[in-house]
Amino acid sequence: QVQLVESGGGLVQPGGSLRLSCAASGITFSIANMGWYRQAPGKQRELVATITTGVSTNYADSVKGRFTISRDNAKNTVYLQMNSLKPEDTAVYYCKAELRRWLTTTYTTTNYWGQGTQVTVSS
């Protein structure tokens, strides 16, 4: 019943900006760790950025300083602001939600994925 819907992808010129959105439903969004991943043609899926329930963030080295992940719990939405885009950023971008079930100090993890949105950076 969990659904993640990405939007905001498109074609942009190198150096341009784009903001991706991921709207979540079917989960208690405020307790979900969220992330953005991407997959380029002929490449493995890779992590782009994550944001925890505590709003701490992590970024892949390749996007650090250019991309910003944020969340709006009132809107059940996570965002990825992408600036200074490069051709190598071209990929399908996927939203992921991670839910944890705690067992004292350990936990199990369930991941949910959106269908993806295409980002193309080209002149």
N, C-alpha and C positions, 0 to 999 in steps of 0.2 A: 504493500500500500504506500510505501515511501516513494515519492516522486521528486526528482530534481530536474529543473528545466533551465538550461543555459540560454542566454540571449546576449546580443550586443556585438557579435562577431561581424566581420566584413573585410573589405579591402581598404588598406591604408598605405600611404607612401612611407618609405623609410624616414625615420625621425618623427613620425606622427604619433598620435595617441588614440587609445581606444579603451572603453570601459566595459568589461563583461559583468553580467549579473547572473546569479543562480538563485532561483526561487524554490524553496523547499516546502513540501507538504507531507503530511503523514508521519511526522516526527516532532518531538519536542525540540525545536530548533536550538533553543538556548543551551541545551546540554550536549549538543553535538559539536565535535571538532570538525572543522571544514577545511577543504583544500582544493587547490586547482592543479590539474595535471595537463600535460599536453603530449600529443603524439604526431610527429612529423612523418612524411612519407618515407618508408624504409627504415624507420627508427623505432626503438622501444619507447613505450610510454614513460615519461619522466615527471617527477614532482617539480612544480613551479613555485608554489607557496602554500603555507598552511596557517591557520589561525585557530587557536584553541578556544574552549569555553571561557577560559580566563583572559582571552584576547591577546595572548602572546603570539608572536608571529615568527615564521621561519621562511627563508627564501633560498632558492637555488642560486649558486654563485653567478650563474649566467644572467640572472635577472635582477640581482641585488642592486639597489640604487635606482632602478628604472621602474619596477613594478611595486604596487602597494595592494595588499589584501586587507579587506575590512569587512565588517558584518553589521547588520542592523537587525537585532533580534525582534524588534517590534514588527518588522516587515518579513521576517523569516527569509532573509536574503543575505547572500555573501557576494562581495564585489571583488573584481580584480582590475585596478587601474593600471594601464600599461602605457608608459611614456617612452619616448626615444626608441621607438620600435625599429627592429632590424629585420632584414630578410630571413635570418635564421630563426626568428620567432614564429615564422609561418608554421602552423600546425592546427590540428583540431584540439580545442581546449575543453577539458572535462571537469565538471564539478564533482567532488566527493564529500560525502558525509560519513563520519565515523562515530559510532555509538559504542560505549563501553559498559560492560556489566562487571561491577566490582565484587571481588571476593576478598574481603579484608584489604590486604595491600597488593593484591594481584587482580587482573581483570581479563576478560575476553573481549574481542573486538568484532564488530560487524560493520562492513563498509557498504555504502550505497553509491551508485554512479548515475550521472545524467547521461544524456545522449550525445552531448558535445556540440560545440559551435565552431565554425571554421574561421580562422584568422589568417589572412593573407597579407603579407607585407611586401609590396613590390611597387616599383616606379612605372 
